[in-house]
């Protein structure tokens, strides 16, 4: 009798589960999907070592599921494969970051988003989009568990604040803790002001047991935009608590050694011009002589400012300066070609890059470049290297 009752109960429970399930066509109504698919092929020709190829493929999907007019649940999943033809202990099957040949989908972020009357709040495992973190769609972007909120005071001013636990995906550990140390929480506050003359951002960051304060100021001056000119300026100043951290983004000056205990400064300025088919950019960046960390990710907007791909940042280096330039031309409405140059003082780095892109459709673009890097052996790339890259990307 007990077996019969149990079976009947199971059948009843199964029926209830099926009856309460949502039809797929109903479930996907109103769900917003964004993302991209990307294929890259690199050819590396180092001065020391053999020529080899690298294949990198990425897919990212962002689902926004509406709960109500004000509330959404957002999920981002991605996958990355990275295959090299260079011999290694694992047969070239893994990239330096650890991406495998057949990687599964990673649940990068999953959070609730509430928006009403100028207030927006993200809570859960959230993306952390700031000037010193990585916002790349494929990265994956810098993310952690916590809360981030913004409030639009008026049409010109927006304020923001965030508290994040366990920030990850910061370019292999620009901010890396010593063995046994407990990584600290990240706190941030910001004010963002937009006008017809300039867009200005002011940020403050604090990382427990790592960064006592990191102040970042950025401005886009648009006063001459009608003539085709724009000016961009960045300034950062950071004071570190160096007891529990090490740095992996080439902080030290070869002549002065490593010093993380003092205040570090960073300044970047560039002017760009766009008129008809012609575009140009000229920029200069410089760092203070004390040493330190001003960015958490080498691919952040504050750091990755140069026009070339192999040598693109000096933000976390000491007593250094960089000059970069780019000249582009639109052959037609779909085709662009360009030439770029970067020189970095400390490491005797010079890079020349030529490339172009073709918009096959509004969503699908092909691009390619060839880069020639000449670098002192102390530079993080390890010396001279010629790099060619072909990319196909589809965004939806």
Phi, psi and omega in degrees: 000321180296318180298318180296317178297318181296318179295317179297319179296318179297317179298317180297317179296319178297319179296319179295321181296316180293320182294327183269355180290151181267133176298140185301318180298328177283323185294326185271355178296129177084352179284127180265130180240126173230160178164196181196157175234136185218138174236129177232140172235123177251148166236119182254132180230080182286155178295323177246112181121173182272155174290141179210163179254155172228135174246131178227124178236141182222147171218135179224135181228127180242116181254127174247110185260117182286133174259319176206185179297330183260339190241135175226153170248125186246133178231133177238123176238148181209164174218149180217135172237147185215108183241129177243151176270006181277134181294140179200178182298332181255020177071023180075018187277348183229145174279168178305328180282350176099002179294135187262171181298316180238075182277148177273175178291134178252132178274089187289312180223149175206111187209163174263139180236120181245130180223126176194135174052044177087351180260131175231130181231130172251134180217132182131217174269099196247153171286144181245092184264100179224172178295341185251006178241172185269126179250012182298134181299323185268346190325298358293169181294158175302134182207163179193177179267131180164204183227136175227132181227144174232149178223123180274102183293315175203191184295341184254329188245131173231137177244155183214155176208150182208149171226119189235134171258142170056056176296128181230179182060056178242059171054054175074006176102055173303322172249106185237134182271148178292156179305132179090345180278150178263122181296141185270165175285154179251131176238142182215150174216148185209155170229129184236121184239129181237136177212178179289338182271317183202151169253126186233137176233138174233125183234147172231131179234148174216131179238118182306133176061022181216297181238115178291319177200141176222111181254127182233129176237132179223146179213139171245110182272123186244014185299332182251021185295330179295334178269359178096004184256143171223148178234132179239137182227136174233141172219136178221145177218125186229140173243129187252150165258100193269012184293325188245009186235157169233168181234137183243011181248045170058054179290321192287144168275128182305332182271338187245349178081181185272133179211109182255000191269349184256177180282128179254144177235154180212135180224136179220136177217140174213153176240134180236153182224135178218117180213120182057238184270351187260138175221150181206152177215140176224129184219162180217135178228148181213147179240158179286169186269354184277327182094155180151192181236122176248342177235147178271347183216133180291343178261010180289162181298326181289329185266308187277083187248339184293165183270356180253169188262323185279320176244105187227357187208145171229010192306320183258025177257170187250134173048057189228159173214155185219137173243135181219150183209153178211138178232125183233158180214130177273107179296317173209190184291346180250340191243133178228143174232154182204164171225140183222155181214139175224137173228133181240131190290305191304318188255012182052051182263131173224132178225132174243132182224135174234145182191185179192171180215156179222122178274098182295315170221183178296332184256343186240126182227141174250141179212160179203152172211163173229125186237136177242112183251129172243120188215143172298153185296343179282346180291152188297338179284343177092005177130197183295145179197134171258132184230132173243141180219137174239136184225140170235128183223136177238121180248139180222000000 
